């Protein structure tokens, strides 16, 4: 009886066109993540330097990456502050508008993604709004329900006047739950 009921539901869905919808096709095909990212501000397509990390996101709802979790049950964290000197990709230049009310450096909201079996990664954009070169230092905090999981200090490569850089930040191991990353400029301010 269950099989016939399932078949009837499937036929009904196909009749109303859900099986042919872009969402259903995307879920059925779900190609591997290409690794290319488009910067919304400059329009440039780039590939972050992840040292062969595969950013494929599994579609199986029972995969550990996709399961719900109780954030308060996690007690694990990485102690101290981890230092990173990531490679940066020059994405282009922007108007140099630093002055009253406009900071020398801006950071776009970082994205957050788990790489199954590897680490959490965050894609960060640093923009130099000044007429001079800057050596930026950025602190990124990976958290789980407000609790620290890992803190990272980034020593960003030198950004020339008006340059916009794309950076891949390596976070904690993928088996630790993370729900947010916040990155704040430490220098220059």
Backbone bond lengths (Angstrom), bond angles and torsions (degrees), N, CA, C in turn:
res aa  C-N    CA-C-N  psi(-1)  N-CA   C-N-CA  omega(-1)  CA-C   N-CA-C  phi
1 X - - - 1.451 - - 1.522 110.89 -
2 X 1.332 116.97 -39.16 1.455 119.30 -179.82 1.518 111.58 -64.23
3 X 1.341 117.11 -39.85 1.463 120.74 -179.49 1.517 110.99 -63.93
4 X 1.327 117.22 -42.30 1.465 119.67 -179.61 1.523 110.78 -68.80
5 X 1.317 117.30 -34.28 1.469 120.89 178.09 1.530 109.95 -67.23
6 X 1.342 116.35 -41.42 1.458 120.93 177.58 1.529 110.57 -63.05
7 X 1.334 116.44 -42.34 1.461 120.81 179.25 1.525 110.67 -62.75
8 X 1.319 116.98 -39.88 1.464 120.71 179.22 1.526 110.85 -64.88
9 X 1.332 117.01 -40.15 1.470 120.40 177.93 1.526 109.94 -64.72
10 X 1.333 117.06 -42.72 1.471 121.37 179.94 1.519 110.80 -61.93
11 X 1.338 117.19 -43.43 1.465 121.00 178.59 1.523 109.78 -63.50
12 X 1.309 116.72 -40.95 1.466 120.46 178.84 1.519 112.08 -63.31
13 X 1.314 116.81 -41.62 1.463 120.51 178.26 1.521 111.62 -65.05
14 X 1.325 116.46 -40.57 1.460 119.40 179.07 1.518 110.23 -66.60
15 X 1.325 116.92 -34.36 1.453 120.42 -179.42 1.527 111.22 -66.23
16 X 1.329 117.14 -35.13 1.464 118.14 -178.93 1.529 111.79 -90.67
17 X 1.333 117.08 -0.33 1.454 120.22 171.81 1.510 116.27 91.18
18 X 1.324 118.58 10.33 1.462 119.85 -179.60 1.519 110.96 -68.13
19 X 1.337 117.27 -37.85 1.463 119.69 -178.45 1.516 111.40 -64.26
20 X 1.325 117.87 -26.38 1.455 120.67 179.40 1.512 113.29 -93.23
21 X 1.315 117.21 2.40 1.461 119.83 -178.19 1.520 110.49 -70.08
22 X 1.327 117.07 155.37 1.470 119.71 177.90 1.526 112.41 -58.17
23 X 1.338 117.95 -35.14 1.451 120.55 179.95 1.523 110.60 -64.05
24 X 1.323 116.74 -46.72 1.464 120.10 179.91 1.522 111.14 -64.44
25 X 1.327 117.15 -40.03 1.459 119.99 178.36 1.519 110.30 -65.62
26 X 1.331 117.52 -39.38 1.460 121.67 179.51 1.528 110.39 -63.79
27 X 1.331 116.30 -42.70 1.451 119.77 179.46 1.514 111.40 -67.62
28 X 1.331 116.76 -35.42 1.457 120.05 -179.13 1.532 111.10 -72.13
29 X 1.310 116.61 -43.24 1.461 120.07 -176.07 1.523 111.51 -84.51
30 X 1.302 118.05 -45.58 1.467 127.24 -177.82 1.527 114.20 23.23
31 X 1.350 116.36 76.44 1.459 119.05 178.82 1.522 110.84 -67.68
32 X 1.307 115.97 160.91 1.460 120.69 178.74 1.521 109.92 -63.28
33 X 1.304 115.97 150.19 1.457 122.44 178.21 1.518 108.95 -61.42
34 X 1.323 116.97 129.96 1.463 120.48 -174.40 1.519 112.80 -78.58
35 X 1.335 118.15 -20.00 1.454 120.80 -179.18 1.508 113.12 89.14
36 X 1.328 118.26 -4.13 1.461 121.46 -179.81 1.519 109.77 -91.10
37 X 1.317 115.99 137.37 1.459 121.87 -179.64 1.516 108.53 -126.31
38 X 1.318 116.74 139.85 1.458 120.92 177.78 1.520 109.06 -104.67
39 X 1.327 115.78 123.32 1.457 121.69 176.45 1.522 107.60 -74.85
40 X 1.319 117.78 120.17 1.454 121.51 -175.80 1.526 112.85 -68.92
41 X 1.316 117.57 -23.73 1.470 119.85 -177.69 1.525 112.65 -83.51
42 X 1.343 117.26 -42.51 1.460 119.93 -178.39 1.527 112.57 -100.61
43 X 1.333 117.78 -17.21 1.452 121.78 -178.78 1.517 113.89 80.01
44 X 1.309 117.85 2.11 1.466 121.67 -177.73 1.523 110.66 -79.40
45 X 1.316 116.25 136.89 1.464 122.97 175.86 1.517 107.21 -93.61
46 X 1.342 116.33 131.89 1.465 120.38 -178.10 1.509 110.03 -144.34
47 X 1.330 115.33 163.02 1.458 122.64 178.53 1.518 108.15 -118.13
48 X 1.335 118.17 116.22 1.463 119.67 -179.59 1.523 111.73 -66.81
49 X 1.306 116.06 149.64 1.456 122.03 178.63 1.520 108.64 -83.17
50 X 1.328 116.18 102.63 1.456 121.29 -178.12 1.512 111.96 -113.67
51 X 1.316 117.82 6.70 1.455 122.08 -178.64 1.525 111.43 52.38
52 X 1.315 115.70 58.61 1.462 126.63 174.82 1.530 114.64 65.70
53 X 1.329 117.82 21.73 1.460 118.15 173.95 1.515 108.49 -74.27
54 X 1.313 116.81 135.07 1.450 121.49 178.96 1.517 108.55 -92.86
55 X 1.316 117.49 123.71 1.458 121.45 -176.39 1.523 111.78 -96.41
56 X 1.324 118.80 27.76 1.461 122.64 178.21 1.519 110.43 -67.72
57 X 1.318 117.12 130.47 1.462 122.63 178.57 1.519 108.27 -105.09
58 X 1.346 120.08 114.47 1.462 120.91 -178.53 1.523 111.42 -65.70
59 X 1.345 116.00 147.93 1.459 120.63 -179.46 1.517 112.88 -95.84
60 X 1.332 117.93 -11.30 1.461 122.43 179.67 1.532 109.36 -64.33
61 X 1.341 118.56 119.69 1.467 119.66 -178.21 1.518 113.84 -66.49
62 X 1.341 118.57 -16.66 1.459 121.11 178.81 1.524 113.05 -91.57
63 X 1.338 116.95 -2.39 1.462 120.24 177.18 1.531 108.01 -65.56
64 X 1.339 118.79 140.66 1.470 120.74 -177.36 1.527 114.84 -53.24
65 X 1.334 117.86 -30.79 1.463 120.39 179.80 1.528 111.23 -67.22
66 X 1.340 117.05 -30.27 1.462 120.91 -174.86 1.530 114.62 -99.05
67 X 1.327 118.63 -5.04 1.458 120.93 -178.08 1.518 111.80 -77.82
68 X 1.320 114.75 150.46 1.460 119.03 173.40 1.519 108.72 -68.62
69 X 1.323 115.29 155.35 1.461 118.81 179.51 1.514 109.28 -145.90
70 X 1.302 114.94 158.70 1.450 121.28 176.39 1.523 107.07 -95.55
71 X 1.306 116.47 105.01 1.462 121.64 -175.22 1.519 112.43 -59.72
72 X 1.309 117.35 -29.86 1.466 120.09 -176.54 1.526 112.85 -77.12
73 X 1.345 116.46 -13.70 1.467 119.51 178.33 1.527 112.99 -81.36
74 X 1.323 117.07 -16.90 1.465 119.27 -178.26 1.525 109.76 -79.07
75 X 1.301 115.21 125.99 1.463 120.56 179.63 1.526 111.09 -110.87
76 X 1.324 117.15 -10.13 1.462 121.29 -174.88 1.521 111.45 -76.77
77 X 1.332 115.33 143.14 1.456 121.71 171.95 1.521 107.74 -156.10
78 X 1.308 115.28 160.96 1.459 120.58 178.22 1.521 106.66 -95.85
79 X 1.325 118.25 119.60 1.467 120.29 -175.21 1.535 112.32 -71.66
80 X 1.329 114.73 154.25 1.461 121.19 175.02 1.515 113.90 74.37
81 X 1.325 114.95 -165.33 1.462 123.39 179.78 1.528 107.07 -115.85
82 X 1.318 117.39 123.02 1.457 123.15 -179.90 1.530 107.92 -89.19
83 X 1.338 116.96 131.54 1.464 121.94 178.57 1.525 109.39 -95.13
84 X 1.338 116.56 134.16 1.459 121.49 176.08 1.518 109.50 -132.26
85 X 1.311 115.71 142.17 1.468 123.15 172.95 1.534 106.42 -121.25
86 X 1.348 116.21 78.57 1.468 119.48 -175.60 1.529 112.14 -74.53
87 X 1.318 114.80 159.02 1.460 120.16 170.63 1.518 107.52 -78.93
88 X 1.312 115.79 147.66 1.467 120.54 179.53 1.514 109.47 -119.37
89 X 1.315 115.40 149.01 1.456 122.13 176.87 1.526 107.68 -107.00
90 X 1.330 117.31 122.56 1.462 121.04 175.99 1.520 107.96 -72.71
91 X 1.336 116.11 120.30 1.456 121.11 -176.86 1.518 112.85 -100.17
92 X 1.311 117.68 -11.50 1.458 120.90 -179.46 1.510 109.86 141.56
93 X 1.321 115.14 -170.17 1.461 120.79 178.59 1.520 109.44 -119.56
94 X 1.304 114.37 155.91 1.464 122.16 179.65 1.525 107.64 -129.05
95 X 1.330 117.97 163.95 1.470 119.20 177.90 1.528 111.04 -60.41
96 X 1.318 116.64 138.30 1.466 122.07 -179.64 1.529 107.94 -88.83
97 X 1.321 115.48 104.41 1.457 120.76 -172.08 1.527 113.08 -122.49
98 X 1.329 118.47 17.40 1.464 120.51 -178.11 1.524 109.66 -61.92
99 X 1.287 115.14 142.35 1.460 121.57 -179.98 1.506 108.86 164.38
100 X 1.322 117.31 -158.84 1.460 119.28 179.09 1.532 111.48 -58.78
101 X 1.298 115.78 122.62 1.462 121.19 178.44 1.522 114.58 86.48
102 X 1.334 118.46 -9.36 1.463 121.46 178.71 1.522 107.86 -123.11
103 X 1.327 118.11 120.34 1.469 120.37 -177.85 1.529 112.37 -69.93
104 X 1.329 115.25 159.47 1.459 121.61 177.82 1.524 109.87 -63.90
105 X 1.322 117.14 -37.63 1.457 122.22 -178.39 1.524 109.59 -131.04
106 X 1.331 115.55 139.94 1.467 119.73 173.64 1.525 108.99 -123.65
107 X 1.318 114.51 151.62 1.465 122.42 177.82 1.520 106.79 -123.30
108 X 1.328 116.33 125.73 1.463 120.03 175.09 1.518 109.12 -77.21
109 X 1.316 115.83 153.98 1.463 120.91 179.28 1.518 109.81 -53.82
110 X 1.330 117.21 121.63 1.464 119.17 -178.02 1.525 111.82 -73.77
111 X 1.326 115.35 146.84 1.463 120.33 174.67 1.528 108.38 -88.81
112 X 1.309 116.38 164.09 1.459 121.44 -178.29 1.514 109.01 -136.40
113 X 1.333 116.45 130.31 1.459 121.00 -179.48 1.519 109.59 -148.91
114 X 1.326 115.96 139.56 1.467 121.17 175.71 1.515 109.17 -91.84
115 X 1.313 116.20 135.23 1.460 121.88 172.83 1.521 105.33 -103.17
116 X 1.346 118.35 106.13 1.458 121.65 -174.58 1.527 112.74 -51.95
117 X 1.329 115.04 132.02 1.446 121.24 179.50 1.517 113.64 75.06
118 X 1.313 117.84 2.23 1.465 121.25 -177.28 1.535 109.67 -125.36
119 X 1.343 116.43 -108.22 1.467 122.19 -176.08 1.520 110.69 -141.11
120 X 1.312 114.54 166.10 1.449 121.19 168.41 1.521 106.72 -77.19
121 X 1.330 116.45 142.20 1.458 120.09 174.90 1.515 108.80 -128.19
122 X 1.313 114.56 152.89 1.451 121.42 176.86 1.521 107.32 -131.95
123 X 1.320 116.54 132.68 1.458 121.26 176.43 1.526 106.69 -97.38
124 X 1.322 114.85 125.83 1.457 122.37 -173.00 1.521 109.05 -124.57
125 X 1.327 117.12 141.14 1.460 122.57 175.91 1.519 108.81 -117.20
126 X 1.334 116.13 125.54 1.463 122.40 178.37 1.522 107.00 -115.11
127 X 1.338 116.30 127.57 1.458 121.52 -179.26 1.518 110.03 -119.55
128 X 1.324 116.50 128.54 1.461 122.98 176.01 1.525 107.05 -91.36
129 X 1.321 116.95 112.93 1.466 122.17 -178.52 1.525 112.78 -92.81
130 X 1.330 118.00 5.71 1.463 120.33 -172.99 1.527 111.94 -105.50
131 X 1.335 114.95 173.58 1.457 122.49 178.82 1.526 112.76 -84.87
132 X 1.335 117.34 -7.82 1.461 121.79 -179.92 1.515 111.75 -115.06
133 X 1.325 116.34 167.36 1.468 121.29 176.81 1.528 109.90 -75.98
134 X 1.344 116.14 149.77 1.468 120.78 177.95 1.526 109.80 -130.77
135 X 1.321 115.36 148.41 1.463 123.20 171.17 1.522 106.44 -112.30
136 X 1.316 115.84 94.28 1.460 121.41 -172.58 1.517 112.05 -80.07
137 X 1.327 114.54 145.52 1.461 122.82 170.87 1.525 105.70 -122.73
138 X 1.333 115.72 127.19 1.464 121.70 -176.11 1.519 108.63 -128.58
139 X 1.329 116.90 134.26 1.463 121.84 173.84 1.522 109.08 -102.63
140 X 1.325 116.57 127.59 1.463 122.33 177.06 1.523 108.56 -116.27
141 X 1.324 116.06 132.08 1.462 122.47 -178.18 1.525 108.87 -118.46
142 X 1.329 116.27 115.62 1.456 122.74 175.71 1.520 106.73 -91.23
143 X 1.334 116.75 125.59 1.459 120.46 -176.25 1.524 111.13 -129.09
144 X 1.323 114.16 163.02 1.451 123.02 175.64 1.526 106.77 -132.14
145 X 1.311 115.77 107.15 1.466 121.77 -178.90 1.531 110.97 54.47
146 X 1.348 115.38 42.48 1.455 120.81 177.55 1.514 115.24 83.50
147 X 1.336 118.24 -6.45 1.460 121.27 179.68 1.523 109.57 -97.53
148 X 1.330 116.86 138.19 1.459 121.85 -179.16 1.525 110.87 -62.55
149 X 1.333 115.14 132.78 1.458 121.47 171.33 1.532 108.36 -108.90
150 X 1.344 116.65 -47.06 1.461 120.46 176.98 1.523 109.22 -159.27
151 X 1.335 115.46 142.39 1.466 122.06 174.90 1.519 108.46 -116.55
152 X 1.335 115.24 134.29 1.456 121.11 -176.85 1.523 109.47 -127.65
153 X 1.333 115.72 134.03 1.467 121.45 173.68 1.520 107.36 -105.70
154 X 1.348 115.35 120.47 1.463 122.08 -179.04 1.520 110.48 -100.37
155 X 1.309 115.20 129.81 1.458 121.16 171.09 1.530 105.01 -102.07
156 X 1.329 115.44 97.44 1.457 122.78 -174.33 1.526 109.52 -74.65
157 X 1.340 118.22 137.17 1.470 119.56 175.56 1.534 110.67 -56.56
158 X 1.313 116.09 156.15 1.461 121.80 -177.37 1.523 110.83 -55.93
159 X 1.334 115.31 130.46 1.467 122.41 176.54 1.521 108.01 -107.42
160 X 1.317 116.39 121.55 1.458 121.55 179.39 1.521 111.37 -73.23
161 X 1.334 116.78 176.80 1.471 120.79 -179.05 1.529 112.31 -54.40
162 X 1.317 116.04 123.42 1.457 122.29 176.94 1.517 115.92 70.89
163 X 1.319 118.90 8.83 1.460 120.34 -176.91 1.525 112.14 -80.36
164 X 1.336 114.36 144.65 1.466 122.23 176.58 1.523 106.98 -115.76
165 X 1.338 115.92 124.42 1.454 121.86 -176.68 1.528 110.72 -113.62
166 X 1.326 116.26 142.51 1.456 122.55 173.00 1.516 108.32 -108.06
167 X 1.336 116.53 134.63 1.463 121.76 -174.19 1.525 109.45 -136.25
168 X 1.326 116.27 138.56 1.466 121.77 172.54 1.520 107.94 -100.22
169 X 1.333 116.48 121.91 1.462 122.65 -179.08 1.519 107.88 -103.29
170 X 1.333 117.00 128.70 1.468 121.43 177.03 1.515 109.34 -87.30
171 X 1.321 115.06 125.29 1.450 120.53 179.61 1.515 112.16 -100.71
172 X 1.324 116.56 -157.45 1.469 121.37 -178.35 1.529 111.37 -69.69
173 X 1.336 116.42 167.69 1.467 120.05 177.52 1.527 111.29 -56.24
174 X 1.329 115.79 148.51 1.460 121.89 -176.42 1.510 114.99 -63.76
175 X 1.343 118.72 -18.84 1.460 119.87 179.91 1.529 112.06 -82.74
176 X 1.332 117.40 -3.55 1.469 121.31 173.77 1.525 106.90 -96.04
177 X 1.308 116.76 134.51 1.456 119.78 -177.76 1.521 110.94 -79.30
178 X 1.332 115.65 133.40 1.463 123.74 178.56 1.515 106.93 -134.06
179 X 1.333 117.59 135.42 1.455 119.32 177.25 1.528 113.00 -121.18
180 X 1.350 117.32 -3.07 1.461 118.60 -177.82 1.521 110.23 -160.26
181 X 1.321 116.08 147.18 1.459 122.19 170.85 1.520 107.39 -131.46
182 X 1.315 115.22 133.54 1.461 122.00 178.18 1.531 107.39 -124.43
183 X 1.322 116.95 127.86 1.460 121.41 179.17 1.526 109.10 -118.61
184 X 1.330 115.63 130.23 1.463 120.94 -178.16 1.530 109.99 -127.21
185 X 1.335 117.02 141.86 1.471 119.92 179.02 1.523 110.27 -73.99
186 X 1.329 115.87 134.87 1.449 121.10 176.11 1.523 110.04 -104.54
187 X 1.329 117.50 -35.13 1.457 122.52 179.14 1.521 108.33 -158.39
188 X 1.313 122.21 138.79 1.462 125.38 -12.33 1.524 110.46 -75.53
189 X 1.291 114.67 157.60 1.475 119.64 -179.53 1.505 109.52 -110.43
